[in-house]
Every structure is written in structure tokens, then in C-alpha cells.
Amino acid sequence: MHVKLFRPGKLGLVQAALVAALGLCGAGCDRSSDPVEEYHFLGITTTDGTGAVIGSPDPDDWCVSTVGPGNIPYQHALWPAFANPTSSSIVIKFGLPEEDSVEIYILAWPDVKVREIVNGVRIPGTYELTWNLRKDNDSLLAPDIYRCVMKTDDFICHGDIQIISAP
């Protein structure tokens, strides 16, 4: 199933909130192109330690979905990371409606992959992983804004994470 990609400015705030509430694909979510093609950081979606969004979500980030029986989302999902911004670690939550090969990684500007979080086949379900803000070489990332990207064969989504100080 292909879900239309909504670009900022084409939906009002009420319509964008409705899209998010219904678990439809938002601006950070696409099933046809790579989010790093138009790579720029415009802001973050601020979340608390439980994943609750504080204030207005960044309309260019994340792809939410409702979850059905067995904790299986109705569509691919990359929920807003929490707590964001962070100073020590961050939880990355994603979901798959069917078995799929998935890759989740962290990018620094400009398009530099600094950490691979997930790379492999996963069964349907919802997953939460805690990332310790370290690069693949185990060094700490500097305070900055980074992009979390989730890719499968027919889905791609991203969201921005802000590190405010290294642990």
C-alpha cells in the first residue's frame, strides 16, 4: 500500500494533526524516495522521558502508526525518539506490520553515517532500543542535531535527534 507523502505547507495544522492522529504517513515518511536527498535540519520534536511529545511536533519528522493486536503496527513506523533533546541516551522506537529487512542508522550533517543501530530481518512487532549516543567506533558524539533514518525495501522515514551535551 502506498501512502501519499505530505509536504509542509500543503496541509494545515489541523489536517496535519489529524494525519498524525490517524497514524497516516506524515512529512518525515516516504515510500518512494530517500529523505537525505533534501537533507537539512529544521528542528526537533521535543519529547519527555516517556515518549510524550512536548509542544508541537516537527512536521518534517517521524512516522507514527496505531498499533493493533499483538502490539503489531498497522503500517511501518518510526515514533519520535525520547527523551529529545538528550544528554545521555535516547530510546528509538520502531514498528513493522510484517516481517521485513530493516536498517536504522544515525546521520551527521552532511550525510555521514555515524552509527548503525539495526540492520537485519525483524518479525512483525514494535521495538524499543536504547542508544548510548556513541558512534560505530565507540566514541561519543558531540552536542549537535543528528538524523535517525529507518529504511526497509519499500519504506523510508527519518526524525531529528538533538544531543545537548555528552555524558
C-alpha positions, 0 to 999 in steps of 0.5 A, spaced: 500 500 500 502 506 498 501 512 502 501 519 499 507 523 502 505 530 505 509 536 504 509 542 509 505 547 507 500 543 503 496 541 509 494 545 515 495 544 522 489 541 523 489 536 517 496 535 519 494 533 526 489 529 524 494 525 519 498 524 525 492 522 529 490 517 524 497 514 524 497 516 516 504 517 513 506 524 515 512 529 512 518 525 515 515 518 511 516 516 504 515 510 500 518 512 494 524 516 495 530 517 500 529 523 505 537 525 505 536 527 498 533 534 501 537 533 507 537 539 512 535 540 519 529 544 521 528 542 528 526 537 533 520 534 536 521 535 543 519 529 547 519 527 555 522 521 558 516 517 556 515 518 549 510 524 550 511 529 545 512 536 548 509 542 544 508 541 537 511 536 533 516 537 527 512 536 521 518 534 517 519 528 522 517 521 524 512 516 522 507 514 527 502 508 526 496 505 531 498 499 533 493 493 533 493 486 536 499 483 538 502 490 539 503 489 531 503 496 527 498 497 522 503 500 517 511 501 518 513 506 523 518 510 526 515 514 533 519 520 535 525 518 539 525 520 547 527 523 551 529 529 545 533 533 546 538 528 550 544 528 554 545 521 555 541 516 551 535 516 547 530 510 546 528 509 538 522 506 537 520 502 531 514 498 528 513 493 522 506 490 520 510 484 517 516 481 517 521 485 513 529 487 512 530 493 516 536 498 517 536 504 522 542 508 522 544 515 525 546 521 520 551 527 521 550 533 517 552 532 511 550 525 510 555 521 514 553 515 517 555 515 524 552 509 527 548 503 525 543 501 530 539 495 526 540 492 520 537 485 519 530 481 518 525 483 524 518 479 525 512 483 525 512 487 532 514 494 535 521 495 538 524 499 543 532 500 543 536 504 547 542 508 544 548 510 548 549 516 543 556 513 541 558 512 534 560 505 530 567 506 533 565 507 540 566 514 541 561 519 543 558 524 539 558 531 540 552 536 542 549 537 535 542 535 531 543 528 528 538 524 523 535 517 525 533 514 518 529 507 518 529 504 511 526 497 509 525 495 501 519 499 500 519 504 506 523 510 508 522 515 514 527 519 518 526 524 525 531 529 528 535 527 534 538 533 538 544 531 543 545 537 548 551 535 551 555 528 552 555 524 558 
